[in-house]
């Protein structure tokens, strides 16, 4: 047998249904805590077919994990942690794991609202998609128009989106509307390798490839009119969603620290069930250095999305030949979905600092959480959930249940259901471009295979994913967005 | 028989590679990864680079070896069109890489590999003495 992976175990994972949106993996063997999966009958069927349940159980064996090893309804097979995995660790005996964040540190979404009605510019859509495709560097190995000197790169790494705003890419108010105000504390560029610097030196302001995209959308349905109004959303309005991360800079930082932590046993008698779960005790030097380097990459990603937004605004203004006031483009929110953070949570009746890893999961702070800016105090934090390029995306608001059940986390997207090669096989002799065009979606893509790899059939039904977190009380539906133009890497 | 095949993984890409010797296995792994990343038309290598790679065991060595070649491409914009492993042990290898500079007008990019992962990494020798490796690449 040449075409199968060795060492995969599909069996011996017990899954118990708790209720219509929760499944438990009971604590067995080396697991320190049970697994808890937010899902429904339909989505759980796909999960049973891949390795992600084993990965939830593996994460449950990590030292100092508290509560449950969690997984969101969009979960799928990753490497080490499942995609859609959340785990929190105790500061005294817990660990930090670069694999619990992933290679694309602070991969995330940014949503901009406008004052334009989508039907007013229907005729300009071809032009607009072409202009964005031309102006925004995207695709494999995309290089930006910004070349960072070592000194400038240090500033990006320390300041994040605040650096971009200082350099004229956007406005101060944008920072209020970015998770952590676009700057993660504790960044230290001296722990970042020369290799990471090299890879990051010319990639700021680039979209990347694969599942990264810019989407032009129309607000298609309002689920919660009060919160939608507070978010500045109304039916028929044009919105723009960006999905990108920390590019080669973040990939290299993750890679460097996985090797550093994997090369010697830093966790005493603990035996890794998967080498990709390499980790270090929170108080150790490697863990401290990783958190400082990861913060640099998180900041790079926030600066990246801030720059991308600025260029998108410029291109739209030039293409539609309108004034900034007419476009009225405003950042609704920027939120990341690959990160490890020191956060305050109530654990066993006590308020304490925990190290929360989110790998393909979004922070979802409920109303009145102390970290929320004034503007979102009564609504809860906006949560951005992109679907595949043929269906909907959703805007949710963080809800109380997230603090009670998932360390303030919810899902991050549709989640893949087909591998890239299966998707390409399935799309053979089909024109994804024409299929989408028939559905009123104009697409341009840099990579030849990207459209097939990323076709709608390759993803889970995002509406089902969102329904689960809504029912489970992690985040509530506010509005649904329908794509009309897509720029893929 | 081809010396590598692609294996399905939901998010990423798995690679299975074979070689008659451990040296060949590592050379084939490098060639197959480059084949996934970039399409190189006939070109004369313009530079030779000597690399030394250290690892804890053959699996770690393979991840670091492929990581080295990936970095040369991503960081230095150089494509390793050919590699020769001149000496190898369980924890160390020396190799000579023949490189060409990446030119976006000449070379078509095929996939962006973020990193070489340790997930399900394997290096083993089968009963027929053929070496086999499996590695998952993060796309």
Interface residues (C-beta under 8 A of the other chain):
Chain A: X2 X3 X4 X5 X6 X7 X8 X50 X76 X77 X78 X79 X80 X83 X102 X103 X104 X139 X140 X141 X195 X198 X199 X208 X209 X210 X248 X251 X252 X254 X255 X258 X259 X262 X263 X274 X275 X276 X278 X416 X417 X418 X419 X420 X421 X422 X447 X449 X489
Chain B: X5 X6 X7 X8 X9 X10 X11 X12 X13 X14 X16 X56 X59 X60 X63 X64 X67 X71 X74 X75 X76 X104 X109 X110 X111 X112 X114 X115 X116 X117 X118 X119 X120 X121 X122 X134 X136 X138 X139
